[in-house]
Amino acid sequence: MQFGLFYEQQLPRPWHEDSEYDLFQQTLDQIELADRLGYDYVWCTEHHFMEEYSHLSAPEVLLAAASQRTRRIRLGHGIIQLTTNHPARVAERVSTLDLISNGRVELGLGEAGSVTELHPFDVRFRDKREIFDEAVRCLMPMFDCPKGHQFKGEHFEFPLRTVVPRPRQKPHPPLWVACSQFESIERAAQIGMGALGFQFSSPKAAEAWVQAYYYAYTHELELLAAYQPNPNLAMVSPLMCAEDEEEAHKRSEGWDFFQFALVYYNKKGPFEPGSIDLWEEYEREKDTTQRIFSDGLIGTPTQISTQLDAFDRAHVDQVILLTQAGRNRHENICESLELFAREVMPEFHEREPARLEWKRKVLSGEIEIEPADTAAFRQPTHQTPTKERRPDR
């Protein structure tokens, strides 16, 4: 199993003059530490206009800075919004980052999750899947177009041009897609992209969705364009590792805020700027708010290892660890990363050859994957509103 870190750049109020400066400097310190400790990936999301929940609107800049302070860790866009970015600009920025990082980019793509983000870019929520699919078809030839590329669709029209520079990884960085609803895991497999999802509710749910993913990949593959498939399934889970279980839970309240803020924006946004103090809303409602995810990897090294063992046996490819959330403290995050890397991670890294061998057999047909029954594990995550809930937008 491989391990990554996940960043939204959460910044609950109250703020001071250097709040955002401190946040970004601490994040770079954490990524540099993770690289030294042997973590495999760092993933940076893209969000717009979501005060307190996410101040990460230019992830390519943060990843570029991180590329110059690290040597081996993979630099993941988790994700780039194809609905609010022109495909040519995506290709240019991703290729440049891949060059300056010596070919370490992972390219996660997504649709954006709410009208708060979409409407300022003149995009309707109801159109976002159609725009995403068309953007992929427009984007992917741009990574290798020595004689130029042109495209004409419903949402994008691009005249014949050569897009430069080209990425160091050929034909392009590995592709992933955001899976904001659990059923989108199957679609990720069908279009040949790695799935970036949130933590499964149980090991049985993980087994079912891994089986569903690899069945769809091996039986229902239909690429959106000509690109290199990337069969992988990763899940985001909160992490707070401490020698004492009670202390770990005390240090991880940011996870509860993360869940609250995510649902709050998607159910009640957009808001008049400055009219909502999201941390105050969380403090007022936290005891009555229903959680949408399980508690995650919060506890002692032994407790966390036991949890991870179940996901490893389910053949989850990567666990992406969310540590920077809410008011989680920088020093606690660093201590957690160090303890996890010292006492938990080595065992699962040692199992990596077995995971890769299982995957090889699945992809070659030596292991036949049967259809999975995921009916019991399709609970809504409330990460994105559905068309049915917002048909007029």
Buried (B, 14 or more C-beta within 10 A) or exposed (E): BBBBBBBBBBBBEEEEEEBEEEBBEBBBBBBBBBBBBBBBBBBBBBBBBBBBBBBBBEBBBBBBBBBEEBEEBBBBBBBBBBBBBBBBEBBBBBBBBBBBBEEBBBBBBBBBBBBBBBBEEEBBBEBBBBBBBBBBBBBBBBBBBEEEBEBEBEBBEBEEEEBEEBBBBEEBBBBBBBBBBBEBBBBBBBBBBBBBBBBBBBBEBBBBBBBBBBBBBBEEEEBBBEBBBBBBBBBBBBBBBBEEEEBBBEBBBBBBBBBBBBBBBBEEBBBEEEEBBBBEBBEEEEEEBEEBBBBBBBBBBEBBBEBBBBBBEBBBBBBBBBBBBBEBEBEBBBBBBBBBBEBBBEEBBEEBEEBEEBBEEBBEEEEEBEEBEBEEBEEEBBBBBEEEEBEEB
